[in-house]
Amino acid sequence: MARSKNLMSENLKEEIAKELGVYETVKQQGGWGNVSSKQCGSMVTKAIEIANRSTNA
């Protein structure tokens, strides 16, 4: 089964990254490729929390 690369919009990624303090890394180092796996995992966890809140509302 093929994976979709764009499950989160750029706006949502940026919003979560700013909230978690990761966005400066993205800006300074020129992209998402320099974000650590741990930071990406934290972003995914936050995105799941947001999705769960919106479906339970």
N, C-alpha and C positions, 0 to 999 in steps of 0.2 A: 504494500500500500504506500503510495507516494505521500510525502509530508508537504504541507503547505508552508511556505516560508513566511508568509505575512498574516499570521493569526492575530497580531496586535497592530493597530494603526500606529503610525509614527507619532501622532499626537499623544496617544496613550502611553507609548514607550517613554516619550520625553517627560510627560507628567510624572510617571512613576519614578523615572531616573532622578528627576529633580527632588522628589520627595525623599528618596533614599540617599541622596548625595552622590549619585553616580554620574550625573549629567556633566559635571566638570571634566571628568575623565574622557567622556565622549567628545566634548568640545575641544579639549586640549590635544587629544591624540588622534583626532580626525576620523572617528567612526566607532561603531559598535564592536568591531573586531578586537579592540583592546580592553574591553570590559571583562573582568575575571569571571570564571564559572560560578564562583560563590555569589558575586553580585548579580549575575544573570538569574541564578536560582532564587535570590531574594526578590527580583523583579517579577518572576513568574508566580511566586507565592503571593505577592501583592496583587497581581492581576487576577488570580483565582479568587482572592478575597473580595475584590471589587465585583467580579462576575457573580459570585454567590450572593452578595448583598443585593445586586440588581434583580436577580431572579427570585429572591425571597421577599422582595418589597411589594 
